[in-house]
């Protein structure tokens, strides 16, 4: 019997280490592999629990499904909530809940298939109990949400708990809640319900004592590695985060619309700059001018169509933003008005250059 207990302990150590190590790789590999591991452990937990695999020691029954795999799932959800937030935690919980539902359904289908084929039942596929599996799924989902709530509640300023004690109380609280929910849902009304409940409470307390040091060491390690303190969130963050998610989606939609407007303005500016560049290139090139009337020739662009000629003023106004204003220079003023003196002509020219009165 001691050998079975040693194997159980080594098995638990290996699975706990695997879960925490996979989570520690999230910055390099992401959380996809971590979610996949949680799903696989959930499937194994469901199969082992239905098979009733357990180890009895000193009058206490340690269910392998609870001691090894369920506790490892708790550790996984625990650390992903602390370091990755409520959104990643909900993905983990959904993965565990989904696999917990699928495994017994697949087992039922396999047994039904063998029964229809007239073959012997599959001895290596445990026959699931609808009541036990329903209680297990509901209790597991409730436990995982309670884990986040208890962790935040115990982290409130009035408590001032040390990290190791906060982690232990949270883990113990989740395990005790699971005992009450699961055993009540699965075994309430049976003669052995009281004994099952008492034995489960003792075993879960011992498991919490055994697993909490691994959780505390990992929390310390990741906290020091990240260089920042562990975030204290509101107590019901795991439940109320959906409102924040919807708000973030609304803000993201507004940001997308704003960027679309900026892109349209940018395209319009680019087109304007391209048009300006084209006009500059025209002004930098050779400009065909009539030697007599000084008009400028514009090519029609159509094959066989005649070119047309425009005045210099029209050309400049068309190709640039310049607007012409007319006046008389001093020489023309003297030719047109020979009776005016040089001083009068200079005064008139100076007056033309003054800005208009407001």
Number of C-alpha atoms within 10 A of each C-alpha: 10 11 8 13 15 11 13 19 14 13 16 21 16 13 17 22 16 16 21 20 13 18 23 19 13 15 8 7 12 13 20 12 14 23 24 14 20 24 22 15 22 25 21 18 24 26 22 19 22 18 17 13 12 18 17 13 12 7 7 13 15 23 21 21 23 21 24 24 26 22 23 27 25 20 21 24 27 22 20 24 21 19 17 14 17 21 15 16 24 19 15 25 21 15 18 26 18 15 20 25 18 13 19 23 14 13 17 18 12 16 20 13 13 14 13 9 9 9 10 9 15 13 9 8 17 19 17 20 13 13 11 17 22 17 19 23 19 17 20 25 17 16 24 24 19 19 24 25 20 20 24 21 19 21 22 14 9 8 10 10 14 10 15 16 14 21 23 20 18 23 28 21 20 24 26 19 19 25 23 15 18 23 20 19 18 18 17 14 10 10 9 10 15 15 10 17 18 13 16 23 18 15 21 24 15 14 20 22 15 16 21 21 15 15 22 16 13 18 21 14 12 16 15 12 9 10 8 9 10 16 11 14 18 14 17 15 17 22 13 12 16 13 11 11 12 11 12 12 12 12 12 12 12 12 12 12 12 11 12 12 12 12 12 11 12 12 12 12 12 12 12 12 12 12 13 14 12 13 14 13 11 12 13 9 8 8 11 13 16 13 8 6 9 13 18 19 17 15 12 11 9 8 6 7 9 11 11 11 17 15 14 15 13 15 15 15 12 12 15 13 8 10 10 10 5 6 11 13 13 14 10 11 17 15 10 11 11 11 9 13 11 13 8 11 19 14 11 15 15 10 11 13 9 8 7 7 4 3
